Amino acid sequence: MTGPRDNSLLIRTPEGVEFALPLAGPLSRMVALVVDLAAVAVLGSFLEKLLTPLAIFGQDIAGGVLIVGNFVLSLVYAMISEWGWRGQTVGKRLLGLRVVDARGLRLEPSQVIVRNLMRFLDTLPALYLVGGIACVCSRRRQRLGDLAAGTVVVRTPRIPRPDLDQVLGNKYNSLAEHRHLAARLRQKVAPEVARIALEALLRRDQLDPSARLLLFAQLAGHFRALVPYPPEIDEQIADEPYVRNVVELLYRPADRASGARIMSPT
């Protein structure tokens, strides 16, 4: 379930975990677009060199193929970037922006394809005028491509990482033994949920006991539903230690129990 709150998108997962994502404004999205256009221009210069031999068929044919090639290149660049980087391009990454599903679900390839194919309409009549007007008028700051694909662009500012040794300690992490499941967790856990889990561990001593139990039960249920572990491991770990183990997998550079390489969420 989703809903607006000021300039944020409020998302509640099926497990009851609730978090707000700050919406990206038109200005930051425009700056990210300029960066992406510059990246496409660099790639286009290489494409132009590759198509130079077509000049033997005439300048008109070579020019037409180059125009179509640049258009396809811009689409392929955006689609591959947004899918490979979980909703980010070079420009969005530099500006701290990300494309997400408007309902809080995982971004699907079909959504990436639809929102980028709709760029043709958003750019009309020039300089993204239609898309800009739609973004300003939309409650969730969505251009036509976002409305068609059911996506939203949000801001994902980086949060300074605390001393994880103080937060997590050096306890044994049984989840790290199953490296393929740990890797799947790092892939599926949304960065916003990862930050909520870390924040919950940081503030656990400040929470009312009943609220603390409920919060960690919801977070643990969310992680368990994303990537089920074998019952002999899952049933032996209470909710709060389970969340601690997941956070360690997501944030620690290396797992001390298994020596596996751990990547922080992006």
Phi, psi and omega in degrees: 000140180230164178189157182277148172213105186056240180257032183234159174255116181271124183236133174239121180285163178302335180275001177094002177283125185243136177207156182247134178251122177293129182285144176280136180275167181301323183295311181295324178291325179291319178297317178298323178296318179299318178298316180294322177297323177294320178295319178294323179298320178296314178296325179295328179294324176290322178297320180298321179293323179293329183269002181306320180300340180292348180298339180293340178270000180115148183293325181296315179294315180298319179294320179295317179296323180294320179297312179297319180298319179294323178295314179296321180299318180296322178292314181297318178303311183294317183294313181295318181296311183293327178282315182291326181256023176053056174093013181235147167249183178301314180296314180296322180296317180292327182269359180072038179248159179206140173275129179229160173292137185293344180259002181086009179273173179291137179293127183262153178303323180297325178292318178299317181294313183297313184295330180276327175295330180284356178301330180302318178285322182295331182280347182290151345285342176189155173055037177057037182296311180298313179297322179294317178297317179298321180295319181290322184277337183286142179297327181254016178058048181257135169279178183300322179298321178292318179298319181290324184269349183071042181238164179220145176259125183238164175266138179233073180296144179285138179255131179305134183279129178283177176289104185291336178295325178286326182282316188258334184073196182241032182289154179293135182248101183289338179293334183287343181296325180268089189295324181291326177286323177297319178295323179293323176298314180297332180281323189269334183288123179293142180305324181293320178291323177299319179292324177297317180296318178296318179296323178297320178292323179295326186250015187299326181285346179269352185272149171298140184308316180292320178293324179296315179298316182294316182299311183289332175294318179294316180295315179297320178298322178297312182293320180296324179288327180294310182222098178292134174261162177304143182305324182295339176264313184301314186287346181268354184246124175290170188298310183295314175298328178296315178296319179300316180297320179295316180299321178297319178298324185280326191249334185282136179300328180212142179274119185286340181284319186246345183078010180286147178284129183243131180254134177286152182293147181249000000 
